[in-house]
Structure formats: C-alpha cells, structure tokens
C-alpha cells in the first residue's frame, strides 16, 4: 500500500453519502469524484446503506463475481454502513460531518437538509438543472445523453442515434464534481467561505456538447450525425479498424500517403469538394487500408504528421506500448480478489503517479 | 460578494482549441486572471476554423473562439523572437499557473518550457496537456479530436450492434471536451500545494489517458478475464433489460430505458408523437426523453441551466458545467481580439512605458493582426 502522508489532499476529510434509492447514473458520478480525491490522498469515507451501495452488484463483473465497476469507482476509500432512516444513524453521520471538509451526495437524498446544514461544504449531484423542478422525473444515463444532444451526434443520419461507449454522462459529471470539490477545498484552505457545488448530468452533457449549440446559433442549423457523409470515417484494415482523421492543412500529406493519382483530381483539393465527393474518396483510399495492419498504418501516417487513429479494445489497451511505458495501468493487490490491473489517475505530477488502493469491503464499524 | 476560489491566481495561458484553452477558461470562471498568449504568426486555430468571412478583422469573429475564451485577457507576442521570449519569462514571474497544449518540445525549444519558467518562478504550476503525455515512445504522435476516440477504446464500444466502431466526430471531438473537466481540478489541487509548500509542479496530462480512464471498469474487467466479450451493442447496456432509441410518429427519436422488457414499445412509439410518447412513459415511471439537437438546446432555457451565457457584445458563449454558490457565470469580458490587452498587461505587470511599447510593435514582437491566413 502506498504511503498517503505526502499526497496532495491528505489533510482533507471528505464524506460520500450513498442513499440506496437514487438512480445509479448519479451514484457513478458521485463515486468517481470522491475516488479521484481519495487517490490523491484525501481521507474519504463512503457511507453505505444497509446491504451496501447497489453498485457493488453492477456489471461488468469480475470472474469471482465481484463488480469491476465498484472496484474501479471506490479505490482508496474507507466504508461505513449506516442506517440513515434511524436516529442513531443520523446522529453518527452528524458527528462525522462535524469533522469533514466536504460532503458529496445525490439529489433527492432524504438526508439532504442535514447535509446542507453541516459545516462541511456540500457537493450535490443531480440529474437535471436547479430550477427545472424535475427531481422526481425518471432518468437514466441514456436519456441524459438524449436530452444533452450528444445522442443526436453519433450514427447514420437515417438510422437511430447511438450512445457513446462507457458511462460517459456519469463520468463527465464525476470529473466536473471533482473540479468543483477542488475549488471548494481551495476556498476553505484560503480561509474563505467555500461555494456549495451543484452538478447536474444534463448540464454537463450540454456543456460538453457546446459545438451543437454554437453551430445552431451561428448558422440556424444544428450539427448532427453524418455517418457515411462525414469527412472522418472508420475504415477496415488487415487486423481491425482505423479512424481516418486529418485537418484541412494536413490534406496534402494525407493524400500523398496513398500515392493514388486519382486523388490529385481538383475536386478533392478543397474541403468542400472532398465533402461533396466523399463516397468516391473513400472508395479510392479503402484498398490501401485493407492490405495493412493498424500498427503499419499508424507508423506510416504519424511519420507524415497525419493523425489517423487505430481502434483498440479495452483488452488491447492493456498491452499498449505507450501505456506500459508510462505505467498508466496500475497493478493493485486486492486482499480478497488478488492482482487487479486498472487505469490510474490520468496525470503525472512531477513524474509521479497516484497508485490506487483497493476498494473497501462492506463494514459496519469504522476501523482506522 | 465573497472572494472567488481562485481570486489572486494568475494564469499564463498558451492553451489552444478546446483542451488547453478551455482548462484556462475554467480557471477564469473560478476567479483567476487569465492572460492568453498568441502571436500574429500563430493564432489559436479556433480563430481560423470558425471564421465566418474573409473581411478585415475576421480573426476576431470566430464563434468557437468567442465561446471558449471569454473572461480572458489577450496578448500577442512573437514567441520566436528573443525579446518576445524574454517578456514571457518576465511575465511568468508574476503568474501562478501555466497551461499549454502545444506539441511536445515546442515551448522547450523557445526556452519557455517548465525548466526555464520554473527557474524564474519555482512556485509555478505548469499544466502540459498533450495527446499522449510528455513521456513514452508515442509522445510526439499527433492527434486531432477523434483520433483519441479511436486510440482510447471509446470507439471500440460505440456503434450499431455487430457493426464497425464509431467516433464522436469533428462536431463533438469528445475526448477534447472532457480533459479540461479533470485537468482544472488537478491544477487547483497543485495551486493549493504551491501555496502551502512554496513549490510548484509539472503536471503531465495525456488526453488519451483521460479518455481511457472513463473506461476504467472495462479495462479492469478485461484484465481479469481476457476472453470477456467486448464490442458494439448499439444502445444496449449490460444489466439493463431494454434500452434503445425509438422513432415516433412525428419522425423524432426518443431514448427509453426500461427495467422490464416491453416488446410493444416500438409499435407504441411509432403510433404516437414524441412528446405524447415521452409523457406517457414518464407517467409509467419509465426513463424517456426526446433526442434534442443543438436548436432544441438553444430553445429549452430550463434544461440549459447555466451552460450558456451572453457576452458584452451579445454573443452566445460557453457557460459553466456546474453551479457554484447557487449561481452561474457573469461574463465580464468577451473573448479578446488578437493582442487586445498586450499594452495593458505589459504596463500593469512589467511597468512598460509608451516608448517601450512602441518599439516592440515596430519590431514586430507585438501585433494585432495575423501574419497568416490558414493554420
């Protein structure tokens, strides 16, 4: 286990309150924000309902049956089960809050009033903006992607819109909540009154998708999914797929990679021309990809400054030379699950990484 | 009004496009004084890709630039000129944070890398945001937005069932958007440490790693079980009974997530307008929502929350991803014209006088017009 005595947030105490009943998409955001603080050394106490945080049972599952999702989102924390429907549970929580710097929780938590009134700075995670009066509206991460306009952006224009892989709505909100938490801690640290923080998944998705609003405002027409009409497409190659991506100024270098005289046709010389003749363009370049591997394609393109992106699966990322060289993936020795391998915080601080410590077992008593 | 969390923090901002420029914008949102550095020979590419016309002053009119750089002051200094470089080193003594997302080595070659600037100011927090990070065999690799959808793993999990992978594309460039949400919090943490210890830090962010970090549980599950099935499942999600987008009678798509299977849902949606279908599903306790586009987002001010704002010129700009102290953002300055605050900042921080400023302009060290037309 890594020493925590010289980690940047080690002098802060943070409480994460898990209600049993809130939508899971909110919990994932709360837990990610608190996990980042915990990996950075904060003393994070996760208050779980009797029976535990429901995420303990959520997929993907490890071969032993434990939740990989829970293990990833709760590294470096401690856990305590409290029944917040009982007076004794709430009294214990009030005592803990007295010594804490910040408290993270979701709307609508039955104990929200207690948490907001404590001397710890509240960081609230909600589905919808304050003032929308939608706290009771049924919600999922998928419907948040639809409301935020991100769903509209991926897929073929005539087919159904597609979600991005992973828990993008919850995790973008979790990263936001961490930054809000850091701002609140900085204010407290400087002796100022810290602002309370409220993060809604719907607002974070719209903020992330700002080019849709900007584009609609500038032209009156919203950007949307372009599929096979897009300049950037996915092309099959010998051992998988590659994303064809380049900027307007990188077109000559991109064109020259293929060595096909047909690409010298003036109709491909401008961005507008390439968009107009996009099917023909991809018909010409596709065979070049079919005969090459992802590694060959990336090396050849990068040598000319062309940013093609080979597509890797999560399993393949475990072997990626760059990730191995930077030790981005940490080996974590779990007391009951054995050796686990997972991403560390994506920052190196003076060359140092922040090794995560195993997520806590369900505990009814607090140990040091 | 109480002091904002980053009041009295000053940021030297070399950030370009979204990943860098938006990290410093988020620091400005929290009260930092952000000084954006460009040069006539190298504009923020958002000034160029978003230009609405080719008339004089086009470089000051890009909506994408205005969206991202509100509440900053703007300087234009030639970073290839030794005098421009000397001014940056002097400015760094008055700053707490540097944000940059140049290709690795660009600032080092100009004598403006972490080694040089931290020698002038050891308290400096230096955030280097790059495609692949500052170390490793791929550190010099270029990327552009969706390159990182591909290389991070997100694209491999995005797509129609059993079909090819998909990227978020140039109108989203998803990996560029999320890096600032994380990097800003880490910069604040490092500023706290610098206040406490007197020592700054070099923060090395890999955008690709930030994107892969959002697939943490997938990477963990794959490491424990290399045979675990992975790939594209459309809109379905492990552990969710039924989830998809359905087309309604009015032609609009709605997103629905169900805890129990409903084989009749597709027919139900096809027979009702989207608003009616969503209302009926919500009344049954089922999560449902219309698929909004950018125009819908502009219209629905309640849903917008604090994410959009207007600058002093009336232009639409980026708001906040969160509410702090119950409030959204006040736009105190529109995104700066090229070099708009060069003289103001050099007078204020370095005590330059009229004669010195005139000499810099005549020598081409400072400017207010671009030396280029494309980037």
Interface residues (C-beta under 8 A of the other chain):
Chain A: X8 X9 X23 X36 X40 X58 X59 X60 X61 X62 X63 X68 X69 X71 X72 X73 X128 X129 X130 X131 X132 X137 X138 X139 X140 X142 X143 X144 X145 X146 X147 X148 X149 X150 X151 X152 X153 X154 X155 X159 X160 X161 X162 X163 X164 X165 X166 X167 X168 X171 X172 X175 X176 X177 X178 X179 X180 X181 X182 X183 X184 X185 X186 X187 X189 X190 X192 X193 X194 X195 X196 X197 X198 X199 X200 X202 X203 X204 X206 X207 X208 X209 X210 X211 X212 X213 X214 X215 X216 X217 X218 X220 X221 X222 X223 X224 X225 X226 X230 X231 X232 X234 X236 X241 X242 X243 X245 X246 X247 X248 X249 X250 X302 X305 X306 X307 X308 X309 X310 X311 X312 X313 X314 X315 X316 X317 X318 X321 X322 X323 X325 X326 X328 X329 X340 X341 X342 X343 X345 X346 X347 X348 X349 X350 X351
Chain B: X2 X3 X4 X5 X6 X26 X30 X49 X50 X52 X63 X64 X67 X132 X133 X134 X135 X136 X137 X138 X140 X141 X142 X143 X144 X145 X146 X147 X148 X149 X150 X151 X152 X153 X154 X155 X156 X157 X158 X159 X160 X164 X165 X166 X167 X168 X169 X170 X171 X172 X173 X174 X177 X178 X181 X182 X183 X184 X185 X186 X188 X189 X190 X191 X192 X193 X195 X196 X201 X202 X203 X204 X205 X206 X208 X209 X210 X212 X213 X214 X215 X216 X217 X218 X219 X220 X221 X222 X223 X224 X225 X226 X228 X230 X231 X232 X234 X235 X237 X238 X239 X240 X243 X244 X245 X246 X247 X253 X254 X255 X256 X257 X282 X285 X286 X287 X288 X289 X290 X291 X292 X293 X294 X295 X296 X297 X298 X302 X303 X304 X305 X306 X307 X308 X316 X318 X319 X320 X321 X322 X323 X324 X325 X326 X374 X375
